[in-house]
Amino acid sequence: MVGTRDRSDQHGGRRRCLVGIGCLFVLCAGELSAREPLPTLVPPASEGSAFRVSEVLAEIDEAQNADTSPLDKPWWLSHTTELIRADATPFVAGVDDLLQLTLEYSAQVRVYGYVPRIRETAVAESLAAFDWSKFIDSVWQDTSEPVGSALTLGGAGNRFRDHNLRVDAGLRRRLEAGGTFELYQRFGHQNNNSRFFVPNDQGTARLVLGYTQPLLRGRGHVYNRSLIVLADIDVATSTDEYRRQLQSHLLEVAKGYWGLYLERANLAQKIRLYLATRKIVDELEDRQLIDAQRTQALSARAALESRRSDLVRARAALKNAETRLRSLINAPDFVGDPESLEIIPRDHPTVEDFRFDLDTEFATAVTTRPEIAAALKEIKSACVRRDMAVHEMLPQLNLVTETYVAGLRGSSRVGEAWLDQFRAGEPSYSVGLQYDVPLGRRAASARRSRRDQELAQMRERYRSTLELVRAEVEVAVREVHTAYRELRAKHQAQLAAQREADTLEIRWRSLANPDSTGSLLLESLLRAQERVTANEYEFAKAQLTYNLALINLRHANGTLLEWAPHSSEPILTSNISHLPPVDDQPSNGGGPQSTTKLPPIK
């Protein structure tokens, strides 16, 4: 007990000593921190994070540029053109074939095509403002008024009764110079109970020619044809919009085509994986009584069933890709039972390396992109509206002229009166001016200010469109280069994964034994096979991405479709040979670079 108490006293003394030292250290540290701040301690960089991004990327670029080996033809190419459903009718088609069918039969394309036709009716409507119009005006007036003067009737009676019929028939037209022309023939018949109305039962005729010409506001061909010009610009703008929508739709069809190719390749890859796994399962079941463990057979069987289920999803994805293509194209061959027809892609993706110059592609886009053409037309339309607003600031000053010949006969002889207007007397005429101007002209000033703002807005929109198009072209050119580099990288990854799987399979077959080593080798082999299939899919997807990048570049520079001169019908361009490479030297990979023929739309 004494020894224990002594040891506890010793430990207590030590603890009190340590506590005292700690308190002293805290007090000293507080005093030092009050005098000056402690330096910040930065942990040293680990060995894995000590690198420079630019140096690593330069090293990778150098390695990729040095790799000029041709890309191997994928083994699944032949399987992508096989008939999968034995009872289905094959429909073999390339990208151009499907795009042409889309132009001919797609309901959505027809929807887009109706817009310019609808807008064209506005042009005819504007032109109709200068058409001749015929008119007939007739008035029957029966008057019965009390008489307030003896001179009204000239005799007995207390009511004045008058019967008057007037009929006008003629033509009028608004001229492009702004004037209004009117020619009409008037016939009349009148009788009453006045003694001073001589002769009674009067038949009258009058041929009138009138013309009114604006001298300030409303004059001139330019102003009066402005609505026609605006309608023409609107039709041209709608045509540009139709071209934009059509190219976007065709781009979706191309994506659908390559999506179908990818799903068929994916199905072939998963079938190959399934067959390889089934082969392993069969071998393990045959060797189960010799040297294979039951756990190995069960593990392989589980992998087989999992890969069998993947085939179900892959087949459904393939049918979904076909359905999407059918909905975009709407060809008569695609109507009916979807199981009776199978779309088989004929074109294979290209793996050639093509280089494009950004400035050249942007220059092409400036002249061919419908968005830029539409923006220019909007500026032109805004200029026309502004000129109209400036013109409408003028006061209204009209020259009004009229001349006529007239004839009159009694006893209701209207025909004789009509002849007298040509053979008796001389023409009458009148000339005058009309002037009108709003005080302050606030409405006209507001319209002009609005048109000025709209014009400035259209100019800024044009600048914005140019920048957006340049950005799209820049991204498209970069994406072509990037997609090809990714394609080569995915190809190398696929080869590496295949070599790993082959090595593991050789080791498993040569070193297979019932202990844990064999089970580990089997698990590694099954995972390696999955990695091979995954890398094969990534390589096929990289092929798809590269070919879509080529098509998207044509969409970005506006050359996916071309229009023949004086024609509204689109022409499908089946190749991009008008897009020259940067130089005539071969590129750094995938074979020689073509200078005269670039890949078709794929």
PyMOL commands that set and color helices and strands:
alter all, ss='L'
color gray80, all
select helices_A, chain A and resi 2-35+47-49+53-66+77-80+95-105+107-130+150-153+221-224+226-287+294-329+332-334+338-340+358-368+370-391+414-423+442-511+516-556
alter helices_A, ss='H'
color red, helices_A
select strands_A, chain A and resi 89-93+133-146+159-174+180-192+202-214+341-345+396-409+428-436+561-563+570-572
alter strands_A, ss='S'
color yellow, strands_A
deselect
rebuild
show_as cartoon
